[in-house]
Amino acid sequence: MTAIAHAGYMTGRHLRALARQPWYIAFTLLQPLIYLLIFGALFEKASLIPGFGSDSYITFLTPGVLVMSALFTAVWNGMNILEDMKRGTLDRFLVTPVWRGALIAGPIANAAVSSLVQAGVIFGVGTLLGADYEGGIAGVTVLILASLLLTAPFAAFSNAVALTARQEETMIGLANFVALPLTFLASGFMPLDLAPNWIQTAAKFNPVNWALEAGREALSAAPDWGVIGIRLGLLVVVGTVLFTLATSAFRSYQRSI
Amino acid sequence: MTATAVQATELRKTYPGDVKALDGLSLSVEKGEIFGMLGPNGAGKSTTIRILTTLSRPDSGKAKVAGVDVLASPDDVRRRIGVVAQGSGVDPVATGRENLALQGRVYGMRGQTLRRRVDELLERFRLTKAADRPAQTYSGGMKRRLDIALGMIHSPQVLFLDEPTTGLDPEVRADMWEMIRRLVTDDGLTVLLTTHYMDEADRLADRVAIVEGGRVVAEGAPEALKSDLEGDAVHIELAEPEAADRARDILSQVTANGTQVDGKTVRARVRGGAEAVPRILTTLDGAGISVASVTVSRPSLDDVYFRHTGRSLAAAEEGEEK
């Protein structure tokens, strides 16, 4: 109970901070829209490739940009704790009886809310550009849920790195190193049927692709709920493992100071 | 009857790269006193505070705070202590009131009790007007006051202040001292603070520990430490620094024990300093050593520091920056 209450307090702190940074919010919303417009225009004719499986590229692209945006928001999440570390705010909390997990859950919730707002805007603009889904509201809900479940493990991972490396440079390097390959080793921009075998194999182990597959399945005319359930379940497992890892990273941080 | 509020025994800690931060540091703080750890940066003061406040762990040694074992029951200790770290721990994006409310909630306070306590602390630390402004708009002094208020939210028994006045203007420092004194008189708190300001240790602390190389080299009330040094302090500044060692040898024959060289100044202690000066000058003059200036004074805490560490605090600070 105390743990949940503490997580709630820390979430409140991060959301209040988020609400006070309108420019940051504007940029996080603008960026995915730029991807949507540029990729949408650049690869428009891709849907003409035999075996593409969809006759509208924007319909195919919108879930891809949505999941990519959630991933990018997540991998940068450790910046919050890094900043708290620099300001001394983290140490102030660590000498109180606060539940350590709350110090990770707060920023993750922050990332999740950012991703949620992004998802709404991306879907809205995607629809305006002509994206259309047979899976309806249920499909959209599953896709957004999947992207939030993707946010948790990568945000936790990002926090664990921040606590262990304690350096912005390492964070920036790792965020790019992780986010870009994972984005493109998945079916975000191109159906995997058209990708070489090794990419298809890599995608099987890629949480980004699990989220995409769950979402795309739910958005289809006749979703296979078993496929969706397994993907979401895997994301929950990975999220739990990485959350535990990030929480235990406080011990390594405290040993080092 | 006095009770012990903080007891550190033989604390040792080495950081990676063989940096020895603490080398068997022991100290004991009595309930209801202001205890000052005095030393240059890098002496081990902050590491001691981090260990006593459960933030860090020693490689070996024991520590008790408010009667509770720091290593065995860190969460119990956390409930009994307030910590104001070096620099500021304030969340700059949140308002003063939000900072305080969150801090209180973490200790399990809520509702009416929490609101009243927050208002009371805002009032007491003169932040009521600024309460609903983001803390990043606060001045250095206001931030520091908010830091102390944060450390006080749960009415702790022991308050740790790491370099509470570093970087503050002189008037603001005097104001802080007054505030810290009142924490002890009005709230019955025990305060353990660190400082590298000689005057702060001298005027604010009831007892002082001089920390050097990760150990306490002297501990006691400032007055007692000073009167342990016999006689008056005589500082002789030489015209040529090369003559310092020769001057020391000559002086140690005519003065009390403990003549030391500090750059081009020779520090000596003499019973009846004023009468001894002519004799000292004649002796030096006879040896062909020219003197630029002489001062005679009651021993200061700086002399105590010099006596125990072999260098002045100012020189130690400079050495640290190299």
Interface residues (C-beta under 8 A of the other chain):
Chain A: T2 A5 H6 Y9 G12 R13 R16 A17 R20 Q21 D84 R87 G88 T89 D91 R92 F93 L94 V95 T96 P97 V98 Q254 R255 S256 I257
Chain B: Y15 P16 R50 T53 T54 L55 S56 R57 D75 R78 R79 I81 V83 A85 Q86 G87 S88 G89 V90 D91 P92 V93 A94 E98 L102 Q103 R105 V106 Y107 G108 P134 L150
